[in-house]
Structure formats: structure tokens, C-alpha cells
Amino acid sequence: MLDLNDRLADAERHQESLEEKHKHARDALEHYRTASKEQREQEQRRHEHQVHALQTELKQAQLAFSLKQEELTRLNKEAAALATELGSVKQALHLEREASRNQAKKVEQLQAVEAQAAVLEVQLADSRTRLAEAGETAARADIASDELRRQISALEVELSAAKSAIALE
């Protein structure tokens, strides 16, 4: 009977030891779950912040691109108007040259028209340069916009994967 009591006491101690280990294991598991949940929530917030920042950056890039396109359109119109004006000035210059053969006063007027034509040619060249620069800027904005779209798509895929992983857990 004493042997039976010893065995019973050993079994109770063993059971208490197992229960204590089980309790520690549950506590460790709960701690792990809590830490994992907090980490996922932090990663989710960080990801959402990054997506928001990228969306804001994309909107700014799109706005800048839109402004550059408007400027490019305006510069195209200016260049066309200057080209038309230059054509008109050249035609007027030709008429002035014919009339200036007979009168000395007309020579002075012709020189003024030629000077104006030179200024317009410089302005036209400047407008064409600005137009080319605006085109390059628009191309860079297109590339940046495409890159931002790719980054957003990648982040949305990551977000979906993270949401799926959270849903599975």
C-alpha cells in the first residue's frame, strides 16, 4: 500500500509538472500570438502609410505632368503663332525691300522690320528650345508616373497577400 501511495504521489507530482509545463507552453503561445499580431498590425500600418505616400506622390507627379502638358500645349500654340507671325513679317519685309529701292526713308523702316524679324526668330528659337525641354520633362514625368504605378501595383499585391495571410491566421 505504501508503494501504491508513493506511486500515486509520483503520479500527482508528474501531473502537476505536466500541468505547469502545459501552462508555460500556453503562456508562451499566447505571448507569441500577441507579439505576432502586434507585428502584423505594425507592418499593416507601415504598408498603408507607404501606399498613401506613394498615392500622394503619384497624384503630385500626375499634377506636374498635367501642368507640363498644358505648358507644352501653350508653347506649341505660341510657336505656331510666332511661325505665322514670322511668315507675315518676312512677307512684309519683302514688300518693304521693293518699296525701299525708291525712297531713302523706306530704308530705315525696312531696317526696323528686319530687326523685329530677328527678334522674332530668336523668340521662335527660344520657344522651340522651351518646347523641346517641356517635351523631355513630360517624358520624364511619364516614366516616373509609370514607375509609381508599378510600385503601387506591387504594394497592392503585397497588401493583398498580407490581408490573405492575416485572414488565414
Backbone as numpy.savetxt, mean C-alpha at the origin, in Angstrom:
# Nx Ny Nz CAx CAy CAz Cx Cy Cz
-4.10 -60.41 58.65 -4.91 -59.23 58.65 -4.04 -57.98 58.65
-2.94 -58.07 59.38 -2.01 -56.94 59.43 -1.43 -56.70 58.03
-1.12 -57.75 57.35 -0.60 -57.64 55.99 -1.64 -57.00 55.08
-2.89 -57.37 55.27 -3.98 -56.81 54.48 -4.13 -55.31 54.77
-4.02 -54.94 56.03 -4.12 -53.52 56.41 -2.94 -52.73 55.81
-1.74 -53.34 55.83 -0.57 -52.68 55.24 -0.78 -52.49 53.74
-1.31 -53.51 53.12 -1.55 -53.41 51.69 -2.62 -52.36 51.40
-3.64 -52.34 52.25 -4.71 -51.35 52.07 -4.14 -49.94 52.26
-3.29 -49.77 53.27 -2.68 -48.46 53.51 -1.78 -48.07 52.34
-1.01 -49.07 51.83 -0.16 -48.80 50.65 -1.01 -48.41 49.45
-2.11 -49.11 49.28 -3.00 -48.82 48.15 -3.59 -47.42 48.29
-3.98 -47.03 49.53 -4.54 -45.70 49.75 -3.49 -44.62 49.50
-2.25 -44.87 49.96 -1.16 -43.91 49.71 -0.89 -43.80 48.20
-0.89 -44.94 47.57 -0.66 -44.95 46.11 -1.79 -44.20 45.40
-3.04 -44.43 45.87 -4.19 -43.73 45.27 -4.08 -42.24 45.50
-3.69 -41.83 46.72 -3.53 -40.41 47.02 -2.42 -39.81 46.15
-1.32 -40.58 45.99 -0.22 -40.11 45.15 -0.68 -39.93 43.72
-1.47 -40.91 43.22 -1.99 -40.81 41.86 -2.95 -39.63 41.72
-3.79 -39.44 42.72 -4.73 -38.31 42.69 -3.96 -36.98 42.69
-2.88 -36.92 43.50 -2.07 -35.70 43.55 -1.40 -35.45 42.19
-0.85 -36.52 41.59 -0.24 -36.39 40.26 -1.28 -35.97 39.23
-2.48 -36.57 39.36 -3.56 -36.24 38.43 -3.95 -34.76 38.58
-4.02 -34.30 39.83 -4.35 -32.90 40.09 -3.28 -31.98 39.50
-1.98 -32.34 39.69 -0.90 -31.55 39.12 -0.97 -31.53 37.59
-1.28 -32.69 37.03 -1.38 -32.78 35.57 -2.53 -31.90 35.07
-3.70 -31.95 35.77 -4.84 -31.10 35.37 -4.47 -29.63 35.48
-3.79 -29.27 36.59 -3.38 -27.88 36.78 -2.42 -27.44 35.68
-1.46 -28.31 35.34 -0.50 -27.98 34.29 -1.20 -27.85 32.94
-2.16 -28.75 32.70 -2.91 -28.70 31.44 -3.73 -27.41 31.37
-4.37 -27.06 32.47 -5.17 -25.83 32.50 -4.28 -24.60 32.29
-3.10 -24.62 32.93 -2.15 -23.51 32.74 -1.71 -23.43 31.28
-1.43 -24.58 30.68 -1.02 -24.61 29.27 -2.14 -24.08 28.38
-3.37 -24.52 28.65 -4.50 -24.06 27.84 -4.68 -22.55 27.96
-4.57 -22.04 29.19 -4.72 -20.60 29.41 -3.62 -19.82 28.69
-2.37 -20.30 28.82 -1.26 -19.62 28.16 -1.41 -19.68 26.64
-1.85 -20.84 26.13 -2.04 -20.97 24.68 -3.14 -20.04 24.20
-4.22 -19.96 24.97 -5.33 -19.09 24.58 -4.88 -17.63 24.57
-4.14 -17.22 25.60 -3.65 -15.84 25.66 -2.72 -15.54 24.48
-1.84 -16.52 24.18 -0.93 -16.32 23.06 -1.70 -16.19 21.75
-2.71 -17.05 21.54 -3.51 -16.97 20.32 -4.23 -15.62 20.23
-4.77 -15.18 21.38 -5.46 -13.89 21.38 -4.50 -12.75 21.06
-3.28 -12.81 21.63 -2.29 -11.78 21.31 -1.92 -11.82 19.84
-1.71 -13.01 19.31 -1.37 -13.14 17.89 -2.52 -12.65 17.02
-3.75 -12.94 17.43 -4.92 -12.48 16.68 -4.99 -10.96 16.68
-4.78 -10.35 17.85 -4.80 -8.88 17.93 -3.67 -8.28 17.08
-2.48 -8.88 17.17 -1.34 -8.38 16.39 -1.63 -8.52 14.89
-2.20 -9.64 14.52 -2.54 -9.86 13.10 -3.59 -8.84 12.65
-4.61 -8.64 13.45 -5.65 -7.67 13.09 -5.07 -6.26 12.98
-4.15 -5.96 13.87 -3.49 -4.63 13.81 -2.70 -4.50 12.51
-1.97 -5.58 12.15 -1.19 -5.55 10.92 -2.11 -5.41 9.71
-3.22 -6.15 9.70 -4.16 -6.06 8.58 -4.72 -4.64 8.48
-5.08 -4.07 9.63 -5.61 -2.71 9.64 -4.56 -1.73 9.11
-3.31 -1.89 9.57 -2.24 -1.00 9.12 -2.03 -1.14 7.62
-2.05 -2.36 7.13 -1.87 -2.57 5.69 -3.05 -2.01 4.90
-4.26 -2.17 5.43 -5.42 -1.61 4.74 -5.33 -0.09 4.69
-4.88 0.50 5.79 -4.71 1.96 5.83 -3.64 2.38 4.82
-2.54 1.64 4.80 -1.47 1.96 3.86 -1.94 1.79 2.42
-2.75 0.75 2.17 -3.28 0.53 0.83 -4.19 1.69 0.43
-5.05 2.13 1.36 -5.94 3.26 1.05 -5.12 4.51 0.72
-4.05 4.73 1.50 -3.21 5.90 1.24 -2.53 5.78 -0.13
-2.05 4.57 -0.43 -1.40 4.37 -1.73 -2.40 4.55 -2.87
-3.63 4.06 -2.65 -4.65 4.22 -3.69 -5.02 5.69 -3.86
-5.09 6.40 -2.75 -5.38 7.84 -2.84 -4.25 8.57 -3.56
-3.01 8.24 -3.21 -1.87 8.86 -3.87 -1.88 8.52 -5.36
-2.21 7.27 -5.67 -2.27 6.85 -7.07 -3.36 7.62 -7.80
-4.51 7.77 -7.15 -5.61 8.51 -7.77 -5.21 9.96 -8.03
-4.55 10.56 -7.05 -4.10 11.95 -7.22 -3.08 12.05 -8.35
-2.19 11.07 -8.43 -1.20 11.09 -9.50 -1.88 10.91 -10.86
-2.90 10.08 -10.90 -3.62 9.91 -12.17 -4.32 11.20 -12.57
-4.92 11.87 -11.60 -5.56 13.16 -11.90 -4.54 14.17 -12.39
-3.38 14.19 -11.73 -2.33 15.11 -12.14 -1.84 14.76 -13.54
-1.71 13.46 -13.81 -1.28 13.02 -15.13 -2.29 13.44 -16.20
-3.58 13.31 -15.90 -4.62 13.73 -16.83 -4.54 15.23 -17.08
-4.36 15.97 -16.00 -4.25 17.43 -16.13 -3.02 17.80 -16.96
-1.91 17.12 -16.69 -0.68 17.42 -17.45 -0.84 17.05 -18.92
-1.56 15.96 -19.20 -1.83 15.59 -20.59 -2.64 16.68 -21.29
-3.65 17.19 -20.58 -4.47 18.26 -21.16 -3.63 19.51 -21.38
-2.79 19.83 -20.39 -1.92 21.00 -20.54 -0.98 20.82 -21.72
-0.41 19.61 -21.85 0.52 19.36 -22.96 -0.21 19.48 -24.29
-1.44 18.94 -24.37 -2.21 19.05 -25.61 -2.52 20.51 -25.92
-2.92 21.26 -24.88 -3.22 22.68 -25.08 -1.98 23.44 -25.51
-0.84 23.10 -24.88 0.41 23.77 -25.25 0.84 23.40 -26.67
0.62 22.14 -27.03 0.96 21.72 -28.40 0.08 22.47 -29.41
-1.20 22.59 -29.09 -2.11 23.34 -29.96 -1.70 24.80 -30.02
-1.40 25.34 -28.86 -0.98 26.74 -28.80 0.34 26.93 -29.55
1.23 25.96 -29.41 2.50 26.05 -30.11 2.27 26.01 -31.63
1.36 25.15 -32.06 1.03 25.11 -33.48 0.48 26.45 -33.95
-0.39 27.01 -33.13 -0.96 28.33 -33.48 0.12 29.40 -33.51
1.01 29.34 -32.53 2.07 30.33 -32.46 3.01 30.20 -33.67
3.30 28.96 -34.04 4.17 28.77 -35.19 3.51 29.29 -36.48
2.22 29.06 -36.59 1.49 29.57 -37.76 1.50 31.09 -37.75
1.24 31.67 -36.57 1.27 33.14 -36.47 2.67 33.67 -36.77
3.66 32.94 -36.32 5.05 33.34 -36.57 5.35 33.36 -38.08
4.85 32.37 -38.76 5.04 32.32 -40.23 4.38 33.52 -40.91
3.14 33.81 -40.50 2.45 34.97 -41.08 3.18 36.27 -40.76
3.69 36.36 -39.56 4.42 37.56 -39.17 5.70 37.72 -39.98
6.36 36.63 -40.25 7.60 36.72 -41.05 7.30 37.27 -42.46
6.21 36.81 -43.04 5.87 37.30 -44.37 5.57 38.80 -44.34
4.84 39.20 -43.30 4.47 40.62 -43.23 5.66 41.48 -42.83
6.62 40.91 -42.13 7.74 41.71 -41.63 8.74 42.09 -42.70
8.67 41.43 -43.85 9.61 41.76 -44.94 9.43 43.21 -45.41
8.26 43.71 -45.29 7.98 45.05 -45.81 8.07 46.13 -44.74
8.00 45.76 -43.48 7.96 46.82 -42.47 8.93 46.50 -41.34
9.70 47.45 -40.92 10.68 47.30 -39.85 10.00 47.10 -38.50
8.87 47.77 -38.32 8.14 47.63 -37.06 7.65 46.21 -36.87
7.28 45.56 -37.97 6.79 44.19 -37.89 7.90 43.25 -37.44
9.16 43.60 -37.71 10.30 42.77 -37.31 10.35 42.65 -35.79
10.13 43.76 -35.11 10.14 43.74 -33.64 9.03 42.86 -33.09
7.86 42.94 -33.72 6.74 42.11 -33.29 7.05 40.62 -33.52
7.70 40.34 -34.61 8.06 38.97 -34.94 9.02 38.40 -33.89
9.97 39.22 -33.47 10.92 38.78 -32.45 10.20 38.46 -31.13
9.20 39.26 -30.79 8.43 38.99 -29.56 7.68 37.67 -29.66
7.10 37.42 -30.85 6.36 36.17 -31.04 7.32 34.98 -30.97
8.51 35.12 -31.57 9.51 34.05 -31.51 9.92 33.77 -30.06
10.09 34.82 -29.29 10.45 34.64 -27.88 9.33 33.90 -27.14
8.11 34.28 -27.43 6.96 33.60 -26.80 6.93 32.13 -27.20
7.21 31.86 -28.47 7.23 30.47 -28.95 8.31 29.68 -28.23
9.47 30.30 -28.02 10.56 29.62 -27.31 10.15 29.28 -25.89
9.50 30.25 -25.24 9.01 30.01 -23.88 8.01 28.86 -23.86
7.11 28.86 -24.84 6.12 27.80 -24.92 6.77 26.45 -25.19
7.80 26.43 -26.02 8.51 25.18 -26.28 9.17 24.68 -25.00
9.77 25.59 -24.23 10.38 25.21 -22.95 9.30 24.69 -22.01
8.16 25.40 -21.98 7.06 24.95 -21.12 6.54 23.59 -21.55
6.47 23.39 -22.86 6.02 22.10 -23.39 7.01 21.00 -22.99
8.29 21.29 -23.15 9.31 20.30 -22.76 9.21 20.01 -21.27
9.02 21.06 -20.48 8.87 20.88 -19.04 7.62 20.06 -18.72
6.53 20.35 -19.41 5.29 19.60 -19.20 5.47 18.14 -19.58
6.18 17.90 -20.66 6.43 16.51 -21.07 7.29 15.79 -20.04
8.26 16.50 -19.50 9.11 15.91 -18.46 8.27 15.57 -17.23
7.43 16.53 -16.81 6.56 16.28 -15.66 5.59 15.15 -15.95
5.11 15.07 -17.18 4.20 13.99 -17.57 4.91 12.65 -17.47
6.14 12.58 -17.93 6.90 11.34 -17.85 7.14 10.95 -16.39
7.49 11.95 -15.56 7.70 11.68 -14.13 6.41 11.21 -13.47
5.31 11.82 -13.83 4.02 11.40 -13.26 3.69 9.98 -13.69
4.02 9.64 -14.93 3.80 8.27 -15.41 4.63 7.28 -14.61
5.89 7.63 -14.36 6.75 6.75 -13.56 6.23 6.62 -12.13
5.78 7.73 -11.57 5.23 7.70 -10.22 3.98 6.83 -10.17
3.14 6.95 -11.18 1.92 6.13 -11.23 2.28 4.66 -11.36
3.31 4.35 -12.15 3.74 2.96 -12.30 4.25 2.41 -10.96
5.03 3.24 -10.26 5.52 2.80 -8.93 4.36 2.61 -7.96
3.37 3.50 -8.03 2.20 3.37 -7.16 1.43 2.10 -7.50
1.34 1.77 -8.80 0.69 0.51 -9.22 1.40 -0.69 -8.61
2.74 -0.68 -8.70 3.53 -1.79 -8.17 3.33 -1.89 -6.66
3.39 -0.74 -5.96 3.19 -0.74 -4.51 1.79 -1.23 -4.15
0.80 -0.80 -4.93 -0.58 -1.21 -4.67 -0.73 -2.72 -4.86
-0.11 -3.24 -5.95 -0.17 -4.69 -6.19 0.49 -5.45 -5.06
1.65 -4.95 -4.59 2.35 -5.61 -3.49 1.51 -5.60 -2.22
0.87 -4.48 -1.95 0.01 -4.39 -0.76 -1.17 -5.35 -0.87
-1.73 -5.45 -2.08 -2.84 -6.39 -2.27 -2.37 -7.82 -2.01
-1.15 -8.15 -2.52 -0.63 -9.49 -2.28 -0.41 -9.73 -0.78
0.14 -8.73 -0.10 0.37 -8.88 1.34 -0.95 -9.05 2.08
-1.95 -8.27 1.70 -3.26 -8.38 2.36 -3.85 -9.76 2.11
-3.74 -10.25 0.88 -4.26 -11.58 0.57 -3.55 -12.63 1.43
-2.22 -12.51 1.54 -1.47 -13.47 2.36 -1.90 -13.38 3.82
-2.09 -12.17 4.30 -2.51 -11.99 5.70 -3.93 -12.52 5.91
-4.79 -12.35 4.90 -6.15 -12.88 5.03 -6.13 -14.40 5.07
-5.23 -15.01 4.30 -5.09 -16.47 4.33 -4.61 -16.90 5.70
-3.61 -16.19 6.24 -3.11 -16.51 7.58 -4.21 -16.33 8.62
-4.98 -15.28 8.47 -6.08 -15.03 9.40 -7.10 -16.15 9.34
-7.45 -16.58 8.14 -8.40 -17.68 7.99 -7.85 -18.95 8.63
-6.55 -19.20 8.41 -5.93 -20.39 8.99 -5.94 -20.30 10.51
-5.63 -19.10 11.03 -5.63 -18.93 12.48 -7.05 -19.11 13.03
-8.05 -18.57 12.34 -9.43 -18.73 12.80 -9.85 -20.20 12.76
-9.40 -20.90 11.72 -9.72 -22.33 11.61 -9.07 -23.10 12.75
-7.82 -22.75 13.03 -7.10 -23.44 14.12 -7.77 -23.15 15.45
-8.22 -21.93 15.65 -8.90 -21.56 16.90 -10.23 -22.30 17.00
-10.92 -22.38 15.86 -12.21 -23.07 15.85 -12.02 -24.55 16.15
-10.94 -25.15 15.65 -10.69 -26.56 15.89 -10.38 -26.81 17.36
-9.71 -25.87 17.97 -9.36 -26.05 19.38 -10.59 -25.81 20.23
